[in-house]
Each structure stands twice: as C-alpha cells, then as structure tokens.
Amino acid sequence: MLGSLFRAQVSLARSYATDAVHPVVASLRAALKKSMLARTPERTGVIKSVLADLQNASHSAGSAPSPLKTLQSAITKRIDAAKTFRTSTPPRIDMATAYEREAEMLREFMPQKPAQLSTEQLDKVVKEVLKANDLKKAEGKNVGRIISLVREQTGDRAEAKDVAEAVRRIQLP
C-alpha cells in the first residue's frame, strides 16, 4: 500500500514537472529522440550535453536562467573552444572543426529573429501613433509614452534606440 502511494506521488510530481516546457527545450527533446532513432552519435551527444546543462541550471541556487541563455552559452563555449584549438601550437584543426560543427548543430535550435522594420516602415508607425494621439510632435512628457506605444506595435522588429530616435525626429505637418 505504501509503495503504491509513493508511485502515485511520483507520477503527480512528474506531471507537474512537464506542464510548462519551454519551446526550445521541447524542440531539443524531440531532436534528441529523432537523433537517437537515426543513430547519429555526434548529434545525440551534443543535444544531451545541452539538455544536461539546462537540467543543471534548473537545479542551481536561485532562479534558473532561461533556456535561450543556456543554449547561447553552450554555442559560445564551443565557438571559443574552436578558436582556442585553431590558435594553439600546433593548431588542432580537427578539434576546431568538430567544435564548430557542434555550434552549428545548436544554432538550429535558436529561434529566428523577426525581420527588422526599415526606416520608412518605422517612420510610418510613428506617424500613425502621433496621429492617433492628436500630436504633431512628441515633446516633454509625451516622448516616453509615444516611444512605448510604438514599441508595443513594433515589438522585436525595431531596436529601442531606433524607435526613440524616430519619435524625437518626426514632426507631423
């Protein structure tokens, strides 16, 4: 009886642990299964190492870093290792290319950034926001509010400094 109660608690704990899985972690796990079925040991090892890094980060003291930061860190470590092997005496080109291949494998899992807005498109959004707020130019207290409204519409498609510059530059006739 005690054993069945323990198993029930473990299954509950497992179900809670997998409720909110980051998309990067989910894609890594799916790729790991596919890689294991395809019997590609190099790819399997790289994916397992990143999943282990993610697991270790989640168990560390304090809050765990985002999976994207951990993945980016793993890519950076491999690129740095490749540079070190290329500049060593004698150069270890074989090791450098192996680390570069691993970094390329991991780059597949980084989400793609959306296309950046052109200057003309950003200016158009700023003009629309100014018109919607009955302003000819963002001045004083309105500058920060207009910047935040434009940022809401553009999201990651425009850099914050570009938005701020456009808001301060544009004046409606």
HELIX and SHEET records of a PDB file:
HELIX    1   1 LEU A    2  ALA A   17  1                                  16    
HELIX    2   2 PRO A   23  ALA A   38  1                                  16    
HELIX    3   3 PRO A   41  HIS A   59  1                                  19    
HELIX    4   4 PRO A   67  THR A   87  1                                  21    
HELIX    5   5 ILE A   93  ARG A  107  1                                  15    
HELIX    6   6 THR A  119  ALA A  132  1                                  14    
HELIX    7   7 ASN A  142  THR A  154  1                                  13    
HELIX    8   8 GLY A  155  ARG A  157  5                                   3    
HELIX    9   9 ALA A  160  ARG A  169  1                                  10    
END                                                                             
